[in-house]
Amino acid sequence: MYQLIYSSRPFGYDQPTLDGILLDARRCNTRDDITGALVCRHDVFIQMLEGPRENVSNTFDRIREDDRHVEVKLRYFGENEDRTFAKWAMLHDPARSWLWSRAEIDQDALNKANVADYKRLFRILSENVNAAGETGE
């Protein structure tokens, strides 16, 4: 099992664009045995993908080619024993679990963060979702 975390900036962020990204992600991820979560707001996307190595890598390649994402940067890619979002083809978190303020993002927080910071973001999100008893799409 592999996990990949990346960040990007949305291009043309609005509700229809976000809905399209989520619809595409859930359809493709279900087909490709990938789970994960997308933390998003108008100035940043941070996403975790989980699944078989080749499928995760291919999905990331598609994302890098997707013109709805700019400044796509790989933050982590490695093995993991278990899925963090096993019930979710793609969980959408509208930055409820956000670690950095908009001002911090403007001051380069994404590049100053380390792998542990990114993993902590998704661990907090997973714990919040599990505590709320939410189930995946």
N, C-alpha and C positions, 0 to 999 in steps of 0.2 A: 504494500500500500504506500502510495506517495502523496505528499502534500506540496502544493505550490501556492505561494502568496505573491501577489503583485499589486502595484498601485498604478493608477493612471488618472488623468484628468478627463472629465467628460467634455465632449464636443457637442454643443447644442443641447444641453441638459434641460429637459422638460418632462412632464409626466408621460406623454406618448413615447418619447425616446426611451425612458426608463422601462416602461411597460414592454416595449419591443425587445430590449436587452434581456429582461427577465423571461419573457416568453421563449425567446431563442435559446437561452441558457437552459431552461427547464426541459425543453424538448430534446436538445442535443445531449444534455447531461444524462437524462433518463436512458437514452439510446446507448450512450458510451460508458455507463456504469460509473458516473462521476457524481459526487455530492459536493456541497460547499455552501458558502455564504458570501453575500455582497453587501459591504458597508458603503453607503453612498450619501452624498449630498451634492449640491451644485458645483462645488469646487474640487471634489476628489472622489475616486472609487478606490476601495481596497477590497480585494477578493481572495478567498481561499478556495482552491480546487483540490479534491481528494479522489483518488482512484488508481487504477493501473497506470504505471509509469508512461507508457506510450500514449494512452488516451489523454492523460493530463497534459503531456507535452504537446500533443496535437491540438488540444483545446486552447492552450496558451498561444500557439502559433496562429490560430484563427482570430483570437482576441487582438493580437498585435497587428493584424491586417484589417481589423474592424475600424472604420473611420469614425465611429462614435467614441473611440478612445484615443487620446493623445498622450504623449510622454509616458508610455507604458514602460514600467521598470520592474524587473524581477526582484523580489525581496527575499524569497526563500524557495528552495526546491530540494526535497529530501525525503527519506523514508520515515514512515510513522507506523506504529503498530496498529492503531485503531483510527477509525474515522471520527472526526469531531462533530460532523453534521450528518450522521448516517441516515437520518430520516428525511433529509432535505435535498432534492435535486438542485435547488438554489434558494437558500433563505435570503430574504431581502431585509436588511436592517437600515432604516433611514437615519443612520448615525445616532441612534438612541444610546449606543454603547461607546460613543466616541471618546477617544483618548486625547485628541489635540483640538484646540480651538482654531477658528479660522485664522486668527493672528499668528498662531504657532505654525500653521501650514504655510502661511506667507513668509515666515522666518525659517523655512526649510526643515521643518520637523520630520517630514517623510524621509529625508536623506540622513538626518541625524539619528533616527531610530535604528535599533538593531533588531536582529531576528527575534530575540526574546520579547521585545516590545510588540512586534506584529503578532506573535503567537499569543501573547497575553490578551490582545484585543479580541481575538477569536475565542479564546478560552472564556473570557467574561461574557461574550455574546452567547456562547453555547450554554453556559451556566444559567444565564437569564432566561433563555428560551426553555431549557429543561425545567427550571423552577416554575415557569408559567404554564407548563404542561402543553405547550404548543406542539402540533404535529406538522410534518412537512408536506410540501406539494410535490 
